[in-house]
Amino acid sequence: MLQAIGLTSTHHRNLPPAVDDLTFEAPPGSITALLGCAGSGKTTALRLMLGLESGRGVTYFRGNPLHLIAHPAREVGVLLGDVPGHPARTARGQLRMLCAAAGVPASRADEMLEVVGLAGLGGRRLGTFALGMDRRLGLASALLGDPQTLILDEPARGLSPRENGWLYGLLRAHATRGGTVLCATSDPKEAARIADRVVTIDAGRLVADQDAAAFARTRLRPRVAVSTPHAERLAAVVAREARAAQRSVEVVAETSNLLSVYGSSCAEIGETAFRHGVLVHRLADEVGDTGPAPGHPRDQPCPRQLASAPASEPRPVSAPASRQSAPDDTRPARPVPRAAQRLDSLPLPPPRPVRSPLRPLRYELCRLLGVPTALLVAAAVLVASAALCVLLARTGDTPLPALLVAWPEFLPLPPAAFGAGLLGALSFGEEFRYPALAAARGTVPRRLGLLLAKLAVTAAAALLLALLVAVADVQALRLVYGSDLTAVPDNWPSLAAGWVGLSVGCAWAGLLAAGVFRVTAAGVAAVLAVPVLIAPLVQKALVAPSVRSTAGLPGRLRELTWLQFPQQADDLLMAAVRLLAQPVGAALTLSLSVLICAYLFTVLRRSARW
């Protein structure tokens, strides 16, 4: 059972709320349609239920609000618009990444691709998908965790009748298994055809909450659509003859050349037009909607009623024939696909603990390796570093440590450090540009579990990139100039520690800045600001000679903690202190401290959870 109670969106300036005190229920084992014209507040209501929009009210999923559900992917599956995935990621890679986030086996991705009819297209990139394929993939993403409740926003918009029938067949299969389906739509005829219950809203308020038969009986009326260049003349003739025959007939002008006639038939309208010499281009039996006109009433006028013929005994308006039959006949005529019938044969293992660190770590690895961006960045960094070190060695003026990492004086950072910072910035920047997790949890997650996973993965990527650059530069120098320039310096441990610290620090600075400001450019700017802006300021502060010394720091720490450290630990500690005393090291440490505090501040202020 899905229960939405008192949903009210936040006011924007002097405008009324898009959703105002909306309360309704969606029972299990059935499809509930949330019906409303464009601008009525359907999408805002769904986003309020998922925590995407700020406002008041609460939504219960089988008695629990969403933020208290231990395993959200097992409870709610969401399809809001297109699949928010990277265009270069494959369909299989997208689903496997979401499997890692949901804590389900990676094999579930291939099973769901078969269920939605994309088994042979798992290797295609998302940017090449047509609309129907994109909706199928979105439905597969929503069904990954085998959820009890499905929430969909206009899933059939733009689809062909065949795709439409397949989609609603799969939704019907989910409801038949006892699941809850809430589907927003703007088409009343579609709502009457596929839903068991219809919740109608207008201007953000509840208008009606009816079962499908009552909705069809009170909202939908059979009509005759007439296309003629003499609309007003035909309307007057039809109304006059209806009054003479004492029949209840209503004529409504939809456009200047289109009439809707309620209470008559195609044969009667055709005979009337023929008798009076009125040219008719088209006659068709349709089902008309008597609800609010599309758009807000203040912005778009309702159809103009030209004439009506009251009768002493008005004829009752009956429901369409499709709704007068048994309830089972109200389902789509297209049979449930065989793939949908396989949903019951795909059980999931028992849920694992929700705070298991394997989920965000697996997710981050799938995100990083699922697109070629990281490989392209690494290749560009290797080529640029090798070319720079060869050019710098030609002049002989560059010290060996700077030569091995290809760091000329005119560059603020070596290519490897900048590449590591770019990878870190993309780690969070792509989360906000292509929010794959938004459909599952309402927002891009900012929990510390995901942050630690991103820190670990970006640090590993930065270390690997730094090692590859050093090896590539040494091999390039040996190839071009021989082995004379590749002698190992005596202080290589401290140089390696400084190189590793610079690469990892730049990666973390880009990651945290992109996470705070929600854009990749902010992460890149934070990486460049360390040597360009912050390091000169720190260097000015360190110009004055120090009257204190850190000599003996390991011994004092040993006395404070009552622990005995080996001599190697003391040497590493003093090497780290000397690195932090350098301008770039101090600037990087200061930047990381500020960014960590800013990130934690945004986590505590926002209600995003994962």
N, C-alpha and C positions, 0 to 999 in steps of 0.2 A: 504494500500500500504506500503510495506517495501522497503526502499531505503538504500543501502549501498554505500557510496561514499568514494573513496580513502583509503580503508582499507590497512594499512601497518604495519606489526609487527616490533618490536624492533630488531635491529641487535644483534647478539650474537658473539662477538669476530670478527673473519674474515669471518664468514659464511654469506651468503646472507639471506635476510629476508624470513621467511616462507610464508608470504603473502606480495605482492608488488603491491600497487596501484590498488586494486581490487574494481571495481564498477559494480553493477548490481541492478536489481529491481525484486521484487516478487509481482505480482498483487494480489488483493483480489479475492476470489471466485475460486481459482485454486491452484494446487499443483506445486511448483517449486522445481526441483531437482538440488542440487549442486553436480555436478559430478566431480570426480577426483580419480586417483589411490592413493594407500597408499603413504603418504608423499607429496601429492600435496598441502596441506595447507587448506583442508576443515575444520577440527576441529579448527585450529587456527583462521580461518575466523569467524566461529561461536562464538568463545570466544572473539574475538575482538568486535563483534557486541554487546555482552552482558557485556563488560567491564571486562572480566576475564583476558585478556592479555593486556599488555601495548603496546601502539603503537599510530599511527596516523589514522585519518579518523573519519567519523561520520556515524551513522546509524539512520535513521528516521523511526519511527513507526507511520504511519498516520500523518506525518508531524512534529512529536516531537521526540527529542532524549530521550533515556531511562531515564536519570537522571532527566528530567523535567516532567515526567509523574507522576501524583498525585497518581494513583493507578496502579502500575506495574502489579500486578497479574491479573487485568482485561484486560490488553493489550497484555502481552506476556506470553506464556506457554512454558516451556523448558524441553527437555528430552535429557540429555547428558550422555550416558552410563547407568550404573546401578543406582538404587535408593540409594542415599547416606544416608541410615538410620541405626540406631543402630540395630544389629542383634537380640537383645532381645526385640525390640519394635514390637508390632503387627501392621498389615496393617491398621486397623482402627485407632489405636493410632497415627501412622505416619500421616495419612491424617487429623486427627483432629488437630494435632499439626500444620500442614501447613495451615489448615483453620484459626487457631488463628493468624498465621503470615499474612495471606492474608486478614483478616478482613471479612471472610464470615462465615455464620452460621455453627455450628458443624454438623448439619444434612446433610450438603452437602457431607460429607465424605461417609456416607452410600449410598447416591444417586449415587456417582461416582463409588463406588464399584460395584453397580448393573450395571452401564453402561458398565464397562469394564469386566464384567463377573466374579467378585470375591465376589459376595454377600455372599456366604457361607464360605468364607475364611478370613473374616475380623479379626477373633481372632487368626490367625496363625502368628507366628513370622517371621520377614523378613529373618532371617538366614536360614529358611527352604524352602524358595521359589526357584523354578526352574527358568530358564532363561525366559521362556515365561510368567510366573506369575510375575516376576520382571518387565518385560517390560509393562505388563498391569497396574501394580501399578504405574510405572513411568508415563504412559500416564494419569492415573487418577490424579496424582499430578499436571501434566501440565494443566489439564482441570478444576481444582478446581475453579479458578476465572472466568470461562467462557471467556477465552481470545480471542481477535481478531486474534492474530498471534500465530502459533505454530512453534517452531524451534526444529528440531530433528537431532541427529547425528547418522547415521547408525542404525535406530531403528529396522530393520529386520535382523541384523547380528546374525547368530546362531539360528534363529527361524525355525521351521518346516514350510512347505508350508501352512498348515492349519492356523497356527498362523500368518504367513505372510499375507495371504488373509484377515484374520480378522483385522489386524492392518491397512492395507491400505484401507479397507472398512470404518473403523472409520475415517481415515484421509479424505477420499473422502466425508463422511457425513459432516465433519467440513467445508470443502471447499464449499460444496453445500449450506451451510447456510450463505455463504458470507465471511467466514474466509480466512486468508492467511496461507498457509502451506509451510515452507521451510524445505526440507529434504535432508540431505547430504547422498550420496551413492557412492560406488566405482564400482557398476555394471551397465554398460551402458544399458543392456537389461532390467534391472529392472527400470531404469530411463525412458526408452522409454515406458514401460508398464504402469507405475502408474502416470507419471507426465504430466502436460499440457505444461510446459516450462522447458527446460534443460539449465542450466548454467554450462559450462565446464571450469575447471581450471586445470592448470598444472604448477608445480614449483611456485605456489603462484600467477600466473598471469591469467587473463581472456583469454581463448582460443576461446570460442564461446558462444553466447547467442541466443538460437533458440527455436521456438515452437517445440512440440514433433514430429509433422509430418516431419518438415525439419530436425530435428535431426536424425530421423530414416532413412530418405532418404539419408543423406550425411555421416552419421557415421556408420550405421549398414548395413551389406551386407549379403545376404544368402550365405551359403557355405556348402560344404560336408566335414564332418570329417571322415578321413580314418585312421584306425589303422592297421598297417602292419609291419612285421619285415624287409621288403624289400622296405623301404620308398624311397630311392634315385632311385632305379630302376623303381618303379611305377611312380615317379614324371617325370622322363625322358620320359617314354612311353606316359604318358598323354599329356605332352607338345608337343611331336612330332606329335601325332595324331591331336591335336588342331591346330597346324600350317598347317598340311595337309588339314584340313577342313576349314581353315581360320576363326576360332572362337577365341574369346577373353577369354582365360582361364589362371588363375594364380594359381600356386602351391606354398604353403608356408609350410616350415617344422617347426612345433611347438616344437616337440621333435624328438629324433632319430627314434621313431616308430610311430609318429603321424603327419599326413598331413592335411592341410586345403586347399581345392580346391575351388576357386571362379570361377563362370561362367560355372559350369557343374552341373550334377545331380547324384544321387546315382545310377540310372540305367546305365548311361553312364560310370561311374567309374567302376562299377561292371563288365560290359561287357568287358571293356578294360583289367581289371585285369585277367579275365577268358581267354581271347584270348592269353595273353602273359604268362599265368601260374604263376601269382603272387599271393601268399597267402595273403588273407585279413581277419583280425579278426573282424573288425567292420566297418560299413558304416552308417552314420547318417546325416540327414539334420539339420543344425544349423543356427543361426544368428551370424555372426562374427563381432567383433569390430575392426574398422580400426583406432582407436585413438591411443594415446601413450601407450606404453607397460607398464605393472605394474612395479612400482618402478621408480626411477630416471633414465633417459636415460644414465647417466654416470655410473650408478651402475649395470644396467641389460640390456643386449643387446636385441634388437628387434628380432622377429622370422626371421629366415633366408629364404629368397626367393630363392627357388631352380630353378624354371623355370617359364617362362611366354611365352604366345603365342600371339603376337600382331596380330591384324586383321585390314583389311582395313576399316571396319565399326564396331567399338566397340559397343557392346550392352549396352544400358543405364542400370544403376543399379537401380532397382525399390525398393520401400520400402516394408517391409514385409506385408503380407496380413492383419495382425492385424491392421496396420496403414493405409491401403488403404480404410478402411471402414469409416463410419461416426464417428464423434468425440466421440459419446457416446459409441461406440464399443471399444474404447481404455481403458476403465475402467477395473478393475479386474473382472474376470468372477464370482467371489464369490459375492453374494448379500450383501448389507449393513446390518449388524446385527440389530436385533430389538432394542438392547440396544443403538446402535448409533442413531436410529431414535428417541429415547427419549430425546436427548439433547435439543430439542426445548421446551420440557415440563418441564424443570428445570430452571425456571427464578430465578435470584438473586435479592435481595432487592437493593434499591438505595445505592450507595457507601457512606460509612461513612467518616468522616474527616480522612485524612491519618495519622495525628499525634495524633490520639486518644491513650491514654495510655493503653486502654484495650487490644489492640492487642499484644504488647510485654509481658504484664503481663499474659494474657491467654496462650500465646506461652510458656513462661517459666514454668508455672505451668504444662502444658501438657508435656513438656520435662522432668521435674523432676519426675513426677509421672507415666510417661509412661513406665519406665524400673525399674526393682527391685533393681538397684544399691543403691539408697538412703535408701531403707528399709534394705538392707543387711548391709550397713555401720552403720546405727542406731542400728541395733540388735547387731553387733559386739561391738560397743561402750558401749552399756548397759551391756552386759555380762562382758566385760573387766573391766568396772568401778565397778560393783558390786563385782567381785572377788577381785579386788585390795583393795577396802575399807574394805572388811572383813579381808584380810590378814594384812593390816596396823593397823587395830584396835586390832589385836591380841597382838602386841608388846606394844601398849600403848604409843609409842614415837611420834606419829604424831599428830599435833594440830588438833582441831576439824574442822576448816575451810578447811584445806587440806584433812582431812579425808572424809568430805562430798562430795568432788568433785573428790576423788581418785587421788590425786596428790602427789606421793612420791617424795623425793628429787632427786632420781637418774633419773627421767624422765624430759625432757625439757618442756613437756606440759602434761596436763591431757588428758586422752583418749577423753573426750568430745570436748575439744578445737581442738585437732588434727583431730577428725572426722568432725567437722564443717569446718576446713580448707580444708579437702579432698573434702567435698561436694562443697565448693566454687571453688576449682580447677577443679573439674569435670564439673561445670556449663559452663565454657568457653572452657575447654579442649575438651569436646565432640563435641562442635560446630565446631572445626577445624578437629577433627578426623572423624566425621560423619556430613559433612556440608549439612544439610538438606535444609538450606536457600540458598545455592549456586546456585541451579538450577533456583530459582525464581529471584535472584537479581544479580547474577554474582559473588558475594563474600560473605563471612560470614559478616554480618552487624556489624558495630562498632558505630552506632548512639547512642546518649545519652539516647534515649528512652529505648532501649534494655538494656543498662547498668543500668539504674535506676530500671528497672524491675528485673534484675538479683540481684542487691543489695538488693531490698526489699524481694525477695523470699529467697535468701540465709540467710538474717538476720532473717527472720521468721523461717527458718529451724534450724538455730543455736540456737535461743531462745527456740524452742520446744525441741531440743536435750538437751540443758542445763537443762531445767526443768525436763525432763524425767530422766536424769542421777541423779539429786539431789533427786528426789522422789524414784528412784530405790535404790540408796545408803542408804537412810534412812530406807526403808523397809527391805533391806538386813541386816542392822545392828540390827534393832529391831528383826528380825527373829532369828539371830544367837546369839546375846549378850543381848537381852532385850532392854528396853527403856532408860537405864541409859546413853547411848552414844548419844542419839538423842535430847538432850535438845537444845532449840533454843537460840543461843547467843544473847547478848544484842545489838551488833552492826550489826545485820543481814541486815539492809538496805544497808549499805556500802559494806558488803560482797556480797550481791546479785548484787549490781551495778557492782562491780569489776568482778564477775563471768560472768555476761551478757556482759560486755565490752570485756572481754578476748575472749569469744566464738564468738561474732559478729566480733570482730577485726580480729581473725584468719580466719574466713570465708571470709571476704572481702579481706584480704591479698592474700589468695589462688585464689580468683576470679580475682583480678586485675592482678596478676602475670601471670596467665594462659592466660588472654586476651592480655597482652603485648607480651609474648613470644610464644603464640599459641601452648602450650603443657601443659598437666596436670602435668607432672613432675616438671615444673618450678613453678607452684603454690604450690605444696607440699614443694619444696625446700625453697620457700619464707616463708612459715609458720614455718618451722623448723629453718630458719635463725634468726628469731626474738629472741627466747630465747638463741640460741647457739652462735650467732655471735654479733648481735646488742645490746642485753641487757647487756652483759659484758662491752662493750665499753661505753654504757650510764652510767653504774654503776660507772666506773672509772671517768667519767666526773662529776658525782654527789658526789664523795667522799669528796671534799672540802666543808667545812661548809659554809652555805649561810649567807650572811650579810644583806640580804633583806628579807622582809616578805610580803606575799600576804594578810595579814590581812586587812580587810576593802575593798577588791575587789568588793563585791556586792554594797557597797555604792557608790564607784567611778563609777561603771557602771550605777547605777541609775542616778547619776548626769550627765553622758555623754549622756544618751539616753532620759532623761527627762521622764522616765517611772517609775511607782511604781510597784515593784514586791512584792508578798507576802513573808513572812518569810520562808515558805517551799522552795521557789525557791532559796533563798539565801543559805539555807542549802544544797540543791542539787548541786548548783554551787561550793561551797567549797569542797563538797565531790568529785566532778569530778576533781577539781584541785589537790586534794591530790592523787587521783588515777593516774593522769598523771605524778605526781612527782615520782611515783615508777619506778624502772628501766624497768620492763616489760611493764608497761603502756606507758612510754616515748618511748621505743623502738618500740612498736606497732604503736604509733601515728606517729613516724618518718617514719616507713616503709610505712604506708598507704599514707602519704603525698607524698613520692617519687613515689609510684606506681600510684597514681592518676595523678600526673604530667606526668609520662611516658605514661599512657594510653591516656590522652588528647593530648599529642604530636603525638602519632601514629594516632589518629583520625584526627588531623589537617593535617598531612602529606599525608594520604591516601585518595583516592577518593571513598572509599566504602560508600554506602548510603543504607538507608532502610526507 
